[in-house]
Amino acid sequence: MGLSVSQLRAIAQQRDRYQTQLNRLKALGKQTSCIEAAVSSACDTLGSGTTSFVIYGEPQSGKTEMMICLTAKMLDDGHRVVVHLLNDSVQLLQQNLDRFQRSKLSPAARNFSDVIDPEYSLSAGYHVIFCKKNASDLTKLNQKLERIGDKVIIDDEADFATPNALINKGDVTKINALIKKLISHDGIYIGVTATPARLDLNNTFDNDNEKWVNFPPHEAYTGQDVFFPLDTDV
């Protein structure tokens, strides 16, 4: 029995997830040129052989939608497992997970607690996993993913918890060590943040600051005035 039209359409969408996400945003009346520029630059950086870098942009400039589109592109390019790391907050994780699930990205994003279930298999298919930057959670996720190669790690608010705060003492923080283990020898690390200086200062995961990607704000962006107002009294 052949596939139905709806099944064929679903398969086509999975093969072009990135364009599907761009179309979704355009249908909502949102500008996508900034997202396209960042995703294109990230792909160029990966194509040059760089596997650890930072995407930086202004606060509240739409980085979540950019990360949804970036994830879609990584899946389209054949990366089977994309892990999103977030601050150690259940509320923040659920908020971002909900955003990803509402986007209808295929496969649907899952909480790490679902993935570590012994019945959940990572041996085939594509997987988008959300995990808090929490030592216990990262330890369990590492155990589940230890035999999975070529992972893409997208680290939201990468300046928080990820950098090794003990680098000057010749030691390594637990979170930094666990994320490094997650990346392993063949993974990709993409930090996303509005404040990247700390990642540069201690050269987190040997990220190449000459290959950093700028995520420019959209035309209607007003965050600069909100977060960094000019002092008119000076």
RARA-V976656 format. One record per pair of residues at least 4 apart in sequence whose C-alpha atoms are under 7 Angstrom apart, sorted by the first residue. I is the first residue (numbers start at 1). J is the second residue. If there is no record, write none. Layout:
I&J ; I&J
This chain:
3&7 ; 3&8 ; 4&8 ; 5&9 ; 6&10 ; 7&11 ; 8&12 ; 9&13 ; 10&14 ; 11&15 ; 12&16 ; 13&17 ; 13&20 ; 14&106 ; 15&76 ; 16&20 ; 16&76 ; 17&21 ; 17&72 ; 17&73 ; 17&76 ; 17&105 ; 18&22 ; 18&69 ; 18&72 ; 18&73 ; 19&23 ; 20&24 ; 21&25 ; 21&69 ; 22&26 ; 22&32 ; 23&27 ; 24&28 ; 25&29 ; 25&30 ; 26&30 ; 26&31 ; 26&32 ; 31&218 ; 32&36 ; 33&37 ; 34&38 ; 34&215 ; 34&216 ; 34&217 ; 34&218 ; 35&39 ; 35&66 ; 36&40 ; 37&41 ; 38&42 ; 38&213 ; 38&214 ; 38&215 ; 39&43 ; 39&70 ; 40&44 ; 41&45 ; 41&213 ; 42&46 ; 42&213 ; 43&47 ; 44&48 ; 45&49 ; 45&50 ; 45&211 ; 46&50 ; 46&51 ; 51&188 ; 51&189 ; 52&188 ; 52&189 ; 52&190 ; 52&205 ; 52&206 ; 52&207 ; 52&208 ; 53&189 ; 53&190 ; 53&191 ; 53&207 ; 53&208 ; 53&209 ; 53&211 ; 53&212 ; 54&190 ; 54&191 ; 54&192 ; 54&212 ; 54&213 ; 55&190 ; 55&191 ; 55&192 ; 55&193 ; 55&212 ; 55&213 ; 55&214 ; 55&215 ; 56&192 ; 56&193 ; 56&194 ; 56&196 ; 56&213 ; 56&214 ; 56&215 ; 57&61 ; 57&193 ; 57&194 ; 57&214 ; 57&215 ; 57&216 ; 58&194 ; 58&217 ; 59&194 ; 59&223 ; 60&223 ; 61&217 ; 61&221 ; 62&66 ; 63&67 ; 64&68 ; 65&69 ; 66&70 ; 67&71 ; 68&72 ; 68&100 ; 69&73 ; 70&74 ; 71&75 ; 71&82 ; 72&76 ; 73&77 ; 74&78 ; 74&79 ; 75&79 ; 75&80 ; 79&150 ; 79&151 ; 80&125 ; 80&126 ; 80&127 ; 81&126 ; 81&127 ; 81&128 ; 81&151 ; 81&152 ; 82&127 ; 82&128 ; 82&129 ; 82&151 ; 82&152 ; 82&153 ; 83&128 ; 83&129 ; 83&130 ; 83&152 ; 83&153 ; 83&154 ; 84&129 ; 84&130 ; 84&131 ; 84&153 ; 84&154 ; 84&155 ; 85&130 ; 85&131 ; 85&132 ; 85&133 ; 85&154 ; 85&155 ; 85&156 ; 86&93 ; 86&131 ; 86&132 ; 86&133 ; 86&155 ; 86&156 ; 87&132 ; 87&133 ; 88&132 ; 88&133 ; 88&134 ; 89&93 ; 89&132 ; 90&94 ; 91&95 ; 92&96 ; 93&97 ; 93&132 ; 94&98 ; 95&99 ; 96&100 ; 97&101 ; 97&109 ; 98&102 ; 99&103 ; 100&105 ; 100&109 ; 101&105 ; 101&108 ; 101&109 ; 104&108 ; 107&126 ; 107&127 ; 107&128 ; 108&128 ; 109&128 ; 109&129 ; 110&114 ; 110&128 ; 110&129 ; 110&130 ; 111&115 ; 111&129 ; 111&130 ; 111&131 ; 112&116 ; 112&129 ; 112&130 ; 112&131 ; 112&141 ; 113&117 ; 115&120 ; 116&120 ; 116&141 ; 116&144 ; 131&137 ; 132&137 ; 133&138 ; 133&175 ; 134&138 ; 134&175 ; 135&139 ; 135&174 ; 135&175 ; 136&140 ; 137&141 ; 138&142 ; 138&178 ; 139&143 ; 139&178 ; 140&144 ; 141&145 ; 142&146 ; 142&182 ; 149&186 ; 149&187 ; 150&186 ; 150&187 ; 151&183 ; 151&187 ; 151&188 ; 152&187 ; 152&188 ; 152&189 ; 153&183 ; 153&188 ; 153&189 ; 153&190 ; 154&189 ; 154&190 ; 154&191 ; 155&190 ; 155&191 ; 155&192 ; 156&191 ; 156&192 ; 156&193 ; 157&192 ; 157&193 ; 158&162 ; 158&191 ; 158&192 ; 158&193 ; 159&163 ; 159&193 ; 159&195 ; 159&196 ; 159&198 ; 159&199 ; 161&175 ; 162&175 ; 162&176 ; 163&176 ; 163&199 ; 163&204 ; 164&172 ; 164&173 ; 164&176 ; 165&173 ; 166&170 ; 166&171 ; 166&172 ; 166&173 ; 167&171 ; 167&172 ; 172&176 ; 172&177 ; 173&177 ; 174&178 ; 175&179 ; 176&180 ; 177&181 ; 178&182 ; 179&183 ; 180&184 ; 183&187 ; 183&188 ; 183&189 ; 196&200 ; 197&201 ; 198&202 ; 199&203 ; 199&204 ; 200&204 ; 200&209 ; 203&207 ; 208&212 ; 217&221 ; 222&226 ; 223&227 ; 224&228 ; 224&229 ; 225&229
